[in-house]
Amino acid sequence: MKIFEHKGYTYKKHIATGGQGEIHLLERDSQFFIAKIFPHISADNFRLLKHIQEIHAPNVPEIYDIFNHNDNTIIIRDYIQGHTLYEEIKSNGVMTLDRALFIILKICVTLKTFHNIKPNPIIYRDLKPENIMVSNDGDIFLIDFGISRYHKYESTRDTVLAGTRGYTAPEVMAGMQSDNRSDIYSVGLIFYEMLTSKNLLVSPFQIRPVNESNESIPRWVDKIIAKATNINIAMRYRDINELSDTLEKSKKHGNRILRKIIFSIALIVVITASVFGIQYLNRRRIQEPTDNFYNIVADLTFDNIEDFSRMELVGQKIDSGEIQEVDFPSLIQNSVYTLKCQTIMNNKLNQGTFFHTRIRSGDIDMPGPLFFLSILPQIDNIAAYNIPFTNREVIRSEIVNDYGYFSKEANGFPIIAEHRWMDIIVYLDETGETLRYFVFDAEDEEHISYGGIKVLEEWIGSEYNIELNVPFEYWEDEMGMGAPITEVELVRFGNGSFIGYLSDNIPAYHRFQDQIHEFLDQDIEFISQNQFTEHGY
């Protein structure tokens, strides 16, 4: 073609023709180039492509020339010897997590550059495996910016609808304006496709748990993909930096840090009295309840390998009316065991750490205590911070020590009710002086309850055990019936960014983040001894 000869290139061959133009191979000074020819674009889009040329974004082939010729616009860029991501997935099937993370993080680096442009970020809009090149040297490149656009905050719609079915975010397909979160949606789908070799264009036409296709993939990957590809744009990662940071952190800790507890070892079982356990432990003989009390799902992850390695689960079991030691492996079936009294985690809650559990009560049509979560400072005296969960009652918490107790109703609303999952997170702040808890209604995400205490002076510097209790004596002795089953899922024992964890794992956080931040910044008043009610122990 004479236009290329005029610019000093030697025309080599036609490579492909697609829906948006033709691709040709050129040569100059023993170097190969790609020329893409497509219909004449608007002045705004031409300025955008020139802008992309000028910023030299990472993982983008160098653009050497952009010009209009006759009724076409032509881009000349570096030729990348290699293959597309589409071809790699088609040829090799599912990828390892390390490989998929390597590629997706490269894409994130490129999008950071475009999304952080001021005052108007550049939105790529057409992320798909066909537009990602893998060079023969293993580098990753994002190509084809033909339908990219500036995000204009004053607009509500894209001027021209564009994208690829199966990869484009639903708000864009509905005619709304694309923004950085629209690209995040596409990133999530590509991450999913690399790990499963499936996309939304093939059966079952939806995102399924990744380990159905790739058993080596940990569960946290599903959470990241689900958040990135949420149909509700407000529920996705707020920007590419947050997504990238989450992926980097997960990659760093990986197999070394994020561990599941494998309950295939004999665990130390000790009969230990808690504030709520003193009465029945002293009795020694207790009538065997008629029902199982609660199931604990053993799927707990840790942020620190040290926390995992020192894990001990201390429990109690009633057999023929006697409290006996428990052989845990014999109780576990499919990662679930049934416990009839209490469980204590001997991992210590200390400064800057949190514990996340999830509970759901069974069939019960009357008020009554279903479950106690107790935080026990490791001191010589009787001491506990207890959060009782009582059916159909607003949540309260209480401090108990050897001279009395202090009770306080939580802020917010959640009422524990049958068949409803509740997320419970307890957090000891960085100073070690304040314990706070949050309870989220996981069913409709419309309610939150929260509270906390300034720890007592003698507790400062202490570490804390976490104890789970079933109040079976109330149902057996007071009500004359077997206790209702309460399901308990152990989720996370962690540290690091508490707000980041809530944002990534608790959907209701985004609805209530102003209240949560205000409470975390609030200085909780110290409770003096004269505010306690004597309990007479």
TAFENHU-V173127 format. One line per field, one symbol per residue. ss: DSSP state (h for helix, s for strand, l for the rest). A space follows every 10 residues. Layout:
# TAFENHU-V173127
ss: ???
This chain:
# TAFENHU-V173127
ss: lhhhhhllls ssssssssll ssssssssll sssssssssl llhhhhhhhh hhhhhlllll llsssssssl lsssssssll lssshhhhhh hhllllhhhh hhhhhhhhhh hhhhhlllll lsslllllhh hsssslllls ssllllllss llllllllll lllllllllh hhhllllllh hhhhhhhhhh hhhhhhllll lllllllllh hhlllllllh hhhhhhhhll llhhhllllh hhhhhhhhhh hhhhhhhlll llllllllll lllllllhhh hhhlslllll lllsssslll ssllhhhhhl llssslsssl lssslllhhh hlsllssssl lssssssssl lllsssssss sllllllsss ssssssslll llssssssss sllslsssss sllssssssl ssllsllsll ssssssssll lllsssssss sllllllsss ssssllhhhl lllssssssl lhhhhhhhll lllllsssss sssslllhhh hhhhhlllhh hhhhhhhhhh hlllllllhh hlsllll
